Amino acid sequence: MDPALNNDVYGGEQLDATMEGLVRLGNNSKILPGIAKSWKESKDGMTWTFNLRKNAKWSNGEALTARPAT
């Protein structure tokens, strides 16, 4: 399942049930942490920085890591 290729409601429901995003929606559409433990928006609103949970892993068990975009 590739989130970038999904184009229907049923596929979106399956993706929501099997994958966790950087953030998720809680009660009353409150934004809650997902894989990201925290995030910050730049002053101009063009750049977002997400800090990932230390225990986040890929489906194969490998540690999830990230690096700044270039």
C-alpha positions as CSV (number, residue, x, y, z in Angstrom):
1,M,0.0,0.0,0.0
2,D,1.5,3.3,-1.1
3,P,-0.1,6.4,0.5
4,A,1.2,8.5,-2.4
5,L,-0.8,6.4,-4.8
6,N,-4.1,6.1,-2.9
7,N,-7.0,7.9,-4.4
8,D,-10.2,6.5,-2.7
9,V,-11.9,6.5,0.7
10,Y,-11.6,2.7,1.2
11,G,-7.9,2.7,0.6
12,G,-7.5,5.7,2.9
13,E,-9.3,3.8,5.7
14,Q,-6.9,0.9,5.2
15,L,-3.9,3.1,5.3
16,D,-5.2,4.9,8.5
17,A,-5.7,1.5,10.1
18,T,-2.2,0.2,9.3
19,M,0.2,3.1,9.2
20,E,0.9,5.9,11.7
21,G,1.7,9.4,10.4
22,L,3.8,12.1,12.0
23,V,0.7,13.3,13.8
24,R,-2.9,12.0,14.2
25,L,-6.3,13.4,15.0
26,G,-7.8,12.9,18.5
27,N,-11.1,13.9,19.9
28,N,-12.7,17.0,18.4
29,S,-10.0,16.9,15.6
30,K,-7.2,17.8,18.1
31,I,-3.8,17.2,16.6
32,L,-1.8,14.7,18.7
33,P,1.6,13.2,18.4
34,G,2.1,10.2,16.2
35,I,5.6,9.2,15.1
36,A,6.6,12.8,15.8
37,K,6.9,13.6,19.5
38,S,7.0,17.4,18.8
39,W,7.1,19.8,15.9
40,K,7.8,23.4,15.2
41,E,6.8,25.8,12.4
42,S,9.2,28.4,11.0
43,K,8.3,32.1,11.3
44,D,7.4,32.2,7.6
45,G,5.3,29.0,7.8
46,M,7.3,27.4,5.0
47,T,9.3,24.9,7.0
48,W,8.2,22.5,9.6
49,T,10.6,20.6,11.8
50,F,9.5,17.3,13.4
51,N,11.3,15.5,16.2
52,L,10.7,11.8,16.0
53,R,10.1,9.4,18.9
54,K,13.2,7.5,19.9
55,N,11.4,4.2,19.8
56,A,9.9,4.6,16.3
57,K,10.6,1.7,14.0
58,W,9.9,0.6,10.4
59,S,7.7,-2.4,9.9
60,N,10.8,-4.6,9.6
61,G,11.9,-3.6,13.1
62,E,14.7,-1.2,12.1
63,A,15.0,2.1,13.8
64,L,13.3,5.0,12.0
65,T,15.8,7.8,11.4
66,A,15.6,11.1,9.6
67,R,17.9,13.8,8.4
68,P,17.3,17.5,7.5
69,A,16.2,18.1,4.0
70,T,18.7,19.7,1.7
